[in-house]
Amino acid sequence: MSGQASRRGAWLAWLVQALLVLAVVAGAAWVVNHALEVLRARGVRSGFDFLTEPAGFSISEGWLDFDASQPSWRAFLAGLINTVRAAVPAAIFAVVLGTLIGIGRLAPHVLLRGICTAYVELLRNVPLLVQLLMLAFAMANLLPDPTEPVHLLPGVWLSKGGLSVPWPVTGEGGWWPTHFEWPERGDFGVSGGAALSPEYVTIVAGLSLYSAAFVAEIVRAGILSVSQGQVLAGQALGLSSVQQLRIVILPQALRVIVPSLTNQLLSLTKNSSLAVAVGYPELVSVANTTIGSNGRAFECIAIIMAVYLLLSLVISFGMNRYNARVALRGWR
Amino acid sequence: MKNTRFRPALLAAASVVALAAAAPAFAGKTLDAVKQRGTVKCGVTNGVAGFSAPDTQGNWSGLDVDTCRAIAAAVLGDPKKVDFVPLNSQQRFSALQAGEIDILARNTTWTLTRDASLGFNFTTITYYDGQGFLVPKKLKVTSAKQLKNATICTQSGTTNEKNVSDYFRAQNIPVKTVVFESFEASFKAFFSGRCQAFTTDASALAGLRNKEAPNPDDYLILPELISKEPLAPLVRRGDDEWFAIAKWVPNALIEAEEFGVTQANADQLKGSSKDPAQQRLLGAGEDLGKLLGLDKDWSYRAIKAVGNYGEMFERNVGPKSVLKLPRGSNNLWSKGGLIYAPPVR
């Protein structure tokens, strides 16, 4: 192809794409406009004005203190923070556990390999919601009653009410923690300190265990993509098998692993919305409550979509930056 | 091939257009639609004993269910011509707005916000409820005011969740709430010991204790009712004809109790009664049905189908049911209760 022809082709491609984008945007605008018209015709109030009004419900756990008299936008923010509070630890656990299992899938040891394979096949093939409900059920039945908590360590209690640990608290108006607050046993269970609720543990454990199965497969594929010659070269240099893995194989495997891992982290984050089923107050739970009281389903779902889109873009951006670092130069 | 690159974008554009086209147009006259379809689409709970719950054969029963059956009998001549659509508390309003159901009879509390901003009209209050608390007896709690620092399980998206917040805030008693998306998950969590109290409408508490508790005698319903929960069916705004039908069928059932017309004596009274009020209810007097777009026998058929309001109450939630709830506020106005229908005349 001559240079000129290819430039014209590129222009045409641009033009078509721009037209398509325009068509999609116009289509979306029409859908939204039509929906709003229909809602108005039916006498349904719409708009985002409710965000500045008091939420009217409380959120019992999370990093952002929230009570019922505060505005709805803060409730959504608390929900978003709770989503992140579940997704980030889950992502870390999933990557660590998944990497170990992925390596285990290739271990020379038959038993280890078998266990890792069984893990992947079992966890990967059962729907996440089912796993979450099973975990919640197990916790609800196995843990002791909140009124009879187990005293694990000084200041550490475990019951159906959650895991309570001492936590630094700030004095009146201060920024720096002044003392530790110790959980104490009361009439209705343990109070004070910091508590990990069973709902939180359920969602973090459920997401980690489920996603680890997928991460393991990605890691395995990544390792297998590294040519056998690299391993032999490592051996020739006298590296131990752990050194071979750490210095030679994994860095090269990352090129294959990272793009797929990005997908996995995106789906993990989105899957955190299933927490609503097990009683953890994240974004979707907050939106559901809001819809139940003011019926602004359209607006609340739009917020959920926008927030997940934003979270996904942030994750993609971060992972792409990381990918650029590990990718082969000159390959793209 | 180069143009495969565009395929996803084309698909997306096409699906956007398809979605927009599929968005339901504003429903015309509900009555015409119901007649044409041959069934009333009635939104109910996915299972609250006494109000709407399916049995093992899939037959629905309950106070809300009977309301729908009475309307089907009045409009279509057959109480069986109802499609029950089970909805959870988050789905219910969108389902009605979108026209997926003709009427929502799903123990829904009549509030200003719902009435004024969701595009609905509430019809006749069929049950006066209040929100209460269920606790295990072993906690030795006898009042909601003793629930300081307790964890309370409830369902998200309900007035219950907000009432709990309001009540304990007003009392200055700190409590924690754990909210679940489904009613079932919320009470299961409570019975498994996750929470020290469970809160919902008192009527549902009675049903739960009797049906779901491992041992009903281990649980206590606290005396406090922390809210007013007038439960009423609702319909979409903008269709006054259907609104009138949905209002007057329950009113006729209430009036029937007041004037002593029952499922059993309806036929006999239809021929013999000299009481004009009874005659009007049984289609033997002046024709009120035509004002509703129905025939003369509309209320007669409704009464024959489910009995009068008192009979509905007895069968579904009263002493003859598992719930064994007292009539209380739900007695006729003439007997000291709040149940009052404007005259069917």
Interface residues (C-beta under 8 A of the other chain):
Chain A: A13 V16 Q17 L20 V21 A23 V24 G27 A28 W30 V31 H34 A35 V38 L39 A41 R42 G43 V44 R45 G56 F57 S58 S60 E61 D67 A68 S69 A136 A140 N141 D145 P146 T147 K160 G161 G186 D187 F188 G189 S191 S197 P198 E199 V276 A277 V278 G279 P281 S285 N288 T289 I291 G292 S293 N294 G295 A297
Chain B: K2 F6 A9 L10 A12 A13 V16 V17 L19 A20 A23 P24 A25 F26 S89 Q90 F93 S94 Q97 T113 R114 A116 S117 L118 G119 L139 L147 K148 N149 A150 T151 C153 S156 G157 T158 T159 E161 K162 S165 D166 R169 K176 T177 V178 V179 F180 E181 S182 A185 S186 K188 A189 S192 G193 R194 Q196 R236 R237 G238
